[in-house]
C-alpha cells in the first residue's frame, strides 16, 4: 500500500491520501490487522480477505459511489 503499487485498488489513485488524509491510511492498516486470522501455528489463514477489506476502505475514501459490502463492523475499524 505505501508504495502505491498494491494490485487490489486497481485504478484508484490513493497515494494522495498519504498527504491529505493520513487517517484514511491509518484506518486501512487497522482494518487489515484486525481482520487477519491465524491458525494454531501462527500462519495467516485469510490474507486475501484482509487485503480486500483494507483496500475497500481506501476505495471508499477515493470513490464516493463505492459501497463497502458487507459494511465494516466496529471491531474491524477499531484503532489500537
N, C-alpha and C positions, 0 to 999 in steps of 0.2 A: 504494500500500500504506500509506504513512504516514498518510494522511488517513482511512483506514477505509472508503474508497468504491470500492475496486477491485472490478470486477464478477465476477472469476473465483471468489473464495472465497465466492460467494453463500450466505448462510445460516450462515456461520461467523463467530462473534463473536471475532475475533482481536485487536482493539485492546488488550485487557487484557494481551496478551503483551508489549507495549512496556514495561509496568511490572514484570511478574512474570518474564518470560523473554526479556530482550533478546537473548540469544544465539540464540534461535529466529528472531528478526527478522534478525539479522546473517547467519545461515545462509541464509535465503531470498534475501537480496540477493546473497550469494556464489553461490548456485546460478544465479540469474538472469544474473549477469555471466559466470560460467563457461560457461554453455550457449549464450550468444549466439554466432552465427556471422555473418561478414561476407563480402561479395563483394570482388572486386578493387578496387572503387571506394570501399570503406568503408561500404557500405549494409548494414544488418542484414537477414539473409535468413530468420530464423526467430523473429521477435518473439513470436508467439503460443505457440510451443513453449516458449520460455524463460520466458514468463509462467506457463504451465501447470505447468512443473516447479517454479518458485518457489512458486506458490500451493499446489501439492500438499504441499510441505514444511510450510506453515502449517496446512493442513487436517489433516495427520497429527499435528501438535502438539496441535491442539484436539480431535480426534476419534480416540480410541484404536482405534476399529473400522475406520478408514480405512487402506487399504494403498496405498502408492505403487507404481504399476506402469508401467513396469519399475522395480525398485529403483534408487536412486541409485548411480552409480558413484563411486569415490573421487575422480576428477578433478572431478566435478560439485560435490562438497561441500567442496572444498579452500578454506581461507581464505588469502588473500594479504595 
